[in-house]
Amino acid sequence: MGEPFSWRSRIRFSDTDASGRIHYSAMFRHMEAAEDEFMRVIGFPYADIEPSAGISFPRVHVEAQFISPLRYDDEVETQVTVERVGESSFTLYFMSVANGRAVSRGRITAVCISVATQRSTPMPEDLAEALQARRG
């Protein structure tokens, strides 16, 4: 089992709402950025695998639970763990921490589809193996 991948970011002014806290939609951008970097680290950046293999990974489920407020300029560490690997989909689990406290957790499920047919297709075997090796 792999250790969680960790990515650091900072809450920007544009991430906040009128209350001065992070807007809920901005948390998904931070999760997606952590996901992108995680995929790069395991050797499968989306920019490389999607066009060359004729596949894509649309999100079929996303969720976030907000535990503690995030404010402008807070530094956030987002840990990414592989929660599930299926034949054509996978689920990543995210835990974000700021100032020593848990601030959010969430999940993203992506499904591998054929660009030509727009239907689910088995993900490349080497990707499934890389994800499985990082499963928490």
N, C-alpha and C positions, 0 to 999 in steps of 0.2 A: 504494500500500500504506500502511496506517495504522500508526502507532506503537502499541506495546503500551499498553493501559490499565493504570494503576497504582492500587492500592487498599491503604491501610495499615490494619492491625488490630493488636491486642495479644493475646498468649496469656493467657487468664484461668486462674485456679486450676482452674475446672471443666473446662478443656480438657486437664488433665494426668492422668496415671495414677500408680500407686504408685511407678513409677521416677522420677517428677518430670519426665518428658518429656511432650510432647504425645501424647495418645491418638490412634491412627490415625484414628478416626472424626471427631475434632475438625478434622482438616485438611480433610475434605470440607465441613464447615460454613464454614470460612474461604474455601474455593474458591467455594462457592455464594454467599456474601455478595459476593465480588468479581464473580462472574457477574451477580448482581442489579444491582450498581452499574454495571457495564459496560453492561448492557441499558438502564438508565436514561439513561446518558450518550449512547448512540447514538439515543435517542428512542423506545425500545420497552420501557418497563418492563412486566414480565410482568403486574402488577396491572391495567394498562390494556388490553393487547392480548388477554389470554386471555378474559375474560368478554364483552367487546364483540364479538369476532370468532367466538365459539363454538369456539375452539381451545384446546389445552393443549400443554405441552411436557414430557412425561415423559422422564426420563433412561433411556437404553437401554444406556449404557456409562459407567462411571466408573473411573478408575485414579489411583493416587498412588504416587510413588516417594519415599522418604525418604532424603535425602542426608546431612543433618547434624541433630543434635538441636535441638529447640526446647524451651524451658523457660518456666515461669511468668514472666510480665511481659515476655518478649521482644517487641519490636516487629517486625512482619513486613510486608514489602511484597510484594504479590502482583500480578504482571503477567499480564494476560489478552490473548491473541492469538487471532484467528480462524484456525483451522488448515484447516478445510474447510467449504464450503457446498454442500449438495446441494439437490435439489428439495424434499424434505420434512424434511431434518435438517441439523444443523450440529455441528461439533466445535470446542470451545474448548480452548486449551492454556494451562496455568498454570505460571508459574515464581515460586517464593517465595524471598525473600532476607531474611536477618536478620543484623545485625551484620557486614555486608559479605560474607557467605558464602551460597551457594545452600543452601537447606534442604529443598526439595521441588520436584517437578514433577508435573504430572498432566494429565488430560484429562477432559472431560465431553462426551458426545454426547447431544444432545436431539433428539427427533423431534416434528414437528408433527402432532398428531392432531385429528380432529374430535371434539368432546365428544359429539355426537349418536350417531356411529357407533363411536367408540373405535378408529378405524382411521387409518392415516397419510393425510395430505392435504398438498398443496403448501402451503408456508408463504407468507404474504402477500408479494407481489412487492417492496413497499417495504422489508420487513424483510430479505429476501434481499439486496437491493441495499445496504442499510446494513451488513450483515455482510460482504458481499464487499468493500466499500470499506475495511474494517478488517482484511482478510486479510493475514497476515504472510508 
